[in-house]
Amino acid sequence: MGQGRDDNRRLGDPGTPAFCVDKYPFFLLNRLVSRYNGALEPRLRAIGLDIPSWRVLMILGERHPRGVRDLAEAAVIPLSTMTRIVQRMAAADLVASGPSADDARVTLVALTPHGEATLEKARSAASPLYTRIIAGLSAADFDQLTHLLDQLYVNLAEG
């Protein structure tokens, strides 16, 4: 498939004179994430959370305990920052952390009962926003969206 005159990939290429920022996928993704975080933040603040803590709760809600390094990778947060987030969450009794029985070099993080209850509140706070965001997308549209985002991620990792 070529990059002809009507091909928006050409307009999204910052290396071309025809570049248009509103065709640049990474501008669009950043704009979306910024708006999403702006809408989500007050909902989370109302239950005593910030966005990084919410991300950790959501990840641990899928499976816990998890290692701090694994959490950092899943949340796309630098390890040193994740360590501080976990310490702050442990002080708030949202998580408990300690060395792995299998490898003492690995710090495992698990939800506490208070963390599990807060996770349920966070899910309830985020769900209406999620429903609003995906309104108008068919199941096929949603599947295509997630597939395309995954493909961009894979392409970037292969570079």
Secondary structure, 3 states (H helix, E strand, C coil): CCCCCCCHHHHCCCCCCCCCHHHCHHHHHHHHHHHHHHHHHHHHHCCCCCHHHHHHHHHHHHCCCEEHHHHHHHHCCCHHHHHHHHHHHHHCCCEEEEECCCCCCCEEEEECHHHHHHHHHHHHHHHHHHHHHHCCCCHHHHHHHHHHHHHHHHHHHHC
